[in-house]
Amino acid sequence: MKSSRNVRRYDQGALQEVPWEQMKDGAYVKAYLSACLIDGAERYVKNVRTKMEALAVDDIVLPVTINETEYENSYVCSPYTHYITYAREELRMLRMPMLEWILERVLKGLGWLLKISRVNQIAILNNWLLSTNLYHDLSPEQISALTQFCTHEFLQYVIAFRSVSAKLHPAMYEGMRKAGYLMVPSRCIYLFHPDWPALGGWRVRNTLKRDQRMLQNSGYRVVPHEELHQALVGRIIDLYNALYLDKYSHQNPQFTHDFIRLALKKRTLTLIGLEKDGQLDGILGYFERNGVMTTPLFGYDTTLPKEAGLYRMLSSLLVQEARKKELLLHQSAGVGAFKADRGAVGEVEYTAVYVRHLPLSRRIVWRVLSWILLRFGVPLIQKYQL
């Protein structure tokens, strides 16, 4: 274990030294981190190659992923995959051949620049290997302490935080900006709070009620976490893969059977299924932190007719969970029109990047990337609700 003031660094061998009972979400973090550090992240997320450690600042433990190149990694550990590989795949959604042709060449050139600037030599803090990272609010003082510690410990590495939102974490967002972090847009997310439909008017309320009635009249049984068993692990993986990998992108995290087994046993995700005639046709898995919940695992049988409404019914289940627990629901990115019709509010999410300790050539590329995304990327995403 290495420490400086109120920041401590733990590798696999030092995990037993963490005072888990004094840490926020100590039992949850211990279960998740112990598995990933001891067994290796690849055992749980197939398309991730990374060195994983942990940092503790006061009573908050943050997983840290440390990478060098790994350009084939899932975007959860690879900025190159996020901003180049994934972006090139999404161009087809524009359905504008000339614009796609132009952007394809822009991304090819930008990808070359990112590689020569060693964009993937990066330490990502609070990285849970999921599409969305949730936070305990980090104070400006904690951000400053973490940054000072990391620029010493990871001298040649970009220091980053994924999934940073000004709306969700206003104090933390400002603390990062004041500490010198560059806010690089990553995607447009959608946030839903149980109180917001009342502000959205009768159309939003009616849409949510129709979704709920569809679920009630569908003949599907809601299967709680406690009734999902190990024999369903393969089916759960298949449902997730059908949506997130086959329909969207193989750059999304590719969860393994061991990931689902860990979720079932340690409740690292709360799983809820939809079953009819003894067959599991839909699944979602969420976790919560600091008054926010998000769903990194979501899937359904895409071979069934669209009229079956499985996506709508799973989304309705999430809304019901958010209401029951009085939590804000982070709905991640994608299908923006669907989510907005149901009272969700769009928000730009950022990767906060600290590069002041790096050579000028590596700093400039991140500034160019940030400018391009703010000037062109975000308006495109918002216009086409990608």
N, C-alpha and C positions, 0 to 999 in steps of 0.2 A: 504494500500500500504506500502511495506517495500522497503528501498533503502540503497545502499552503494556506495558511489562515483557516478559513472555514470551508475549503474545497479539498476533497480527498479523492484519490484515484484508486480503483480496485480492478485487479485482473481476476482470472478464474480462481487462482490459489488464495486470494484474499477475501473472497466473498463471505466467508464465515466470520470475518471481523466486522462486518456491517452490523450496527445495532438496529436490526430490523424493527423491533418493537417500538422504537422511537421515531421511525420514518413514516411519512405519509403514504398510505396504501402499502404498508410494509409487507404484508403477507402476499398481496398480489404481485408486487414488484419482485419479491424473492422467488416466487414460483416461476415467473416468466424468465427472469434474468438467469436464474440458476440453470434452467434448461438450456437456454441459448449459449451461455458461456461454457458450460461443462460439455454439452453434446456438440456444440457448433451450430451456427445459425442455419447452415445448409440442411441440417436434418429437419428443420421446421419450415423453411421457405426455400424451395428447391433451386430457384434461380437467383440466389444471393450468395456471393462469395465476399466475406468480410471478416475482419478481426473485431471482436466485440468485447468491450470493457464496460465499466460503470464509473460515473462521477457522482459524488454526493456533495451538495452544497446545503449547509445547515441540515434540515430534516427532509430534503428532497433528493431522491436517487434518480439519476438520469442514465439510461443506456447510451453508449457511444459506439458508433460504427466507424472503423478506421480503414480507409481504402487507399490504393495506389493508382491502379488503372482500371481493370475489371470493366471494360466497356460493354460487356454482354450482360452485366448485372441488371436486375430489376431496377426501375427508377427510384425505388426506396433508398438505394445506396449509391446510385450513379446519376450525377447531374447530366452527364452526356446522354444517357438513355432518356432522361426526362425531357431535356430541351431539344434533342436532335432525333433520336430513334423514334420515340413515342410521337413527337410532333409530326414527323414525316408520315407515320401511319394515319394520323388524324386528318391529313390533308384531303383524303378522299371524301370526308364528310362535307367539304365545302361544295362539292358538285359543280365546280367552276374550273374546267380544264386549263384555261390560260393562267388563271391565278395560281392554281396548283403547280403548274409548270415553273412559274417564276419562283414561288416559295420553295419548291424542291431544290432549286439551285442555290437560293439564299441559305437554306439549311445545310446544304452540302459544304459550302464555303465556311459557314460558321462552325460546323462540326470540325473541320480541319483546324481552325483557329483554337477551338476548345481543347483539342488533343495536344497541340504543341504547347499550350499554356498549362498543361497538366491539371485540367479541370477536375479530374477524378481523384487527385491526391487530396483527400478531404476527410475531416473528422466531423461527423454529424452528431450533435448532441440531442438527447431525448428522442432517439430514433428507435422506434419499436418494430421496425420492419413491416409496417402496415401503411395502407394508402393515406391514412390520416393519423397524425400524432396529436394527442391531447396533452394539455399542460396543467400543472399546478402553477399559478401565477408566480413568475420569477420577478423579484424586485429589481430596480435599477442597480442596487448595490450587489445583489447576487449575480446579475449579468456581468457587471464589471469584474467581480472576483473570478467568475468562470472564464471570462475572456483573458484576463491576465494570466491565469493558470494555464490555459490551453495554448496560448501563443508561446509559452515556455516549453510545455510538454510536447506540443505538436508543431514544432518550429517551422517545418517545411509544408505544412498542411493548411488548406482552406479550413476555416472554422465556420460551421453552419448550424442553423436550426431550420428544419422543415415545418410546414403547416402553421405559419405565423399569420395571425389575422388581427387587424387593428380593431375590429368590432368585438372579437372574442377576448382579446388580451390587450386592452388599450395601454395600461401602464407598462406592461412588458414590451410592447411594440415601441413605445416612446423611449424606454430604457435602452433598447437595442440601437435605435437610431442615434441616441445621444452618445452611446459607446462607440459609434463609428461603423455599425453594421450597414451594409448595402442591402436595400430591400429589392429583391429580384422577383418579379411576378412569376408564380408557378401555375396557377389555374384559377378559375372562377368557381367558388363553392356556393352551396345553398344552405341557409340556416333557417330553422323552424323552431318557434317557441309555442307552446300550447295556448298562450294568450293572444298570439298574433292574428289568428283567423278572425277574431272579433273585430280587429282593425281592418281586415281585408274585405269585409262586407258579405252580403248573403251569397254571392257566387262562390266564394271560397268555402264558406260553411256548408253549402249544398253539395259541393264536389266532395268534401271530406265525408259527408253523410252518405253519399252514394257509394263511395268506396267501402264504407263500413257495412252498408246493407248488402253489397255484393259478397263480402266475406261471410256474413251471417246466412245468406241464402245459397251459398256455393256448394254446400255438402262437405266442405273441407273441415277437418278437425284441427284445432290449434294444439300442437304438441309442445309442452313446456320442456325446458332444459332437463328436468329431472327424469323425463320419460324417454329421452333420446339415449340410445345405448351404443356400445362399441360396434355392434354389428352394422350400424348405419353409417359408419365412418366413410366407407367407400362411396356410398350414395351421396353423402354430403359433399365430398370432394367433386364428384361428377356434376352436381347441380351448380356449384360455384364455378367450375371450369367452363361449363356450357355457356355461362353468361359472361364472366369477366375475362376469360382467356379466348374462347372460340369466337364469341360475338364481338368483343372489344379488342383486347390486345394481350399477347403473351408476355408483354413487358410488365403486366400487373404481377403482384406477388403470387407465386405458384405454391400454395400451401400443400403440405404433405399430410399423410395419414397421421404422423406423430403430432403435427400441429393440432389436428382436430381431437386426437386422444387427450392431449394436454388440456385443451379447452373444456372437454367433457369432464375430466377428472378434477382439474384445479379451478375451473370456471374463469379462465383467462379471457374467455368470451362467454356471454350468456347467449345460448342458442335457443331458437324457437323455430319449429317446423310447421308445415302444412301437409296433412295426410288425408288421403281418400282411398277407400277400399284397400287399406293396408299398405299403400304405396306413398312414400315421402316424395312430394312433388315440388316443395319449396322450402328454403332454409334462409335464416338470417342469423347473424351473430354480432352482438354489440358489446361494447364496454363503456364505462362511464368514468369521468374524472372531473372534479371541480365544477359540478353542476352542468356538465355537458356529456352527451352520449353520441357515439358514432358507430357505424356499421361497416367494418372492413370485410365482413363475410356476408355475401348476399347472392342468392342464386335460385334458379328454378328450372324445371324441365322445359327447355326451349322447343322441344318437338311437339308439345301440346299446342292447340290452336291459340292464337292471340286472344280470342274472345273468352278464353278461360279466365283471363284477368289476373294471373298469378302475381305479376309485378305490382299491380294496383293493390291486391290484397296484402302482400308482404309490406308494402309501403304503409297501408292502413294499420297493420299490426305495430309498426314502428311508431306511428303517431300516437296510438293508444298507450304504448309503453312510455313515451315521453310525457303524456298527460298524467298517467298513473304516478310516475316518479317525479313529476314537476321539473323536468330537465329540458334544457335546450338541445335540440336535435341537429347535429352536424350531418348534413346529407351528402357531403362530399361533392364531386363534380358530375357533370353530365345530365342529360335529359332535362335541361333547364326549364323548358316550357311546362313540362309535366309538374315539376316541383313548384314553380311560381304559381301555377293554377291552384295549388293547394296551400298557399300562404307562405311559402319559403321566400326568403330574401337573398338575392345574390350579393356576393362579397368577393373581392379579389384576395386571394391567399398568396403569401410570399414565402420564399426561402430567404432567411436573413443570413447574410454572408459577411464574414470578417476577413479582410485580406490586407490590412494595413501593414502587417509584418512581413509581407511577401514582396518579391522583386516587382518593379514597375510593370514589366511585361506580363506578369500574371494578374496584376490588379486591373490593368486596362481592359483585358478581355471581359472580365466580369462587369465592368462599367458599360462596355459596348453591348453586352447581352442584356443588361437591365434596360438600357435606352431603347433597344429594338423592341423588347417585349412591351414596354410602357407605351411606345409610340405606335406599334403595329399589332403586336400579339394580343394584348388585352382588348382593344376595340374589336378585333376579329372574333375572339371568343364570346364577347358580350353580344355582338351582332347576330351571330349564328347560334348562340346559346349552346356551345359545345361542352 
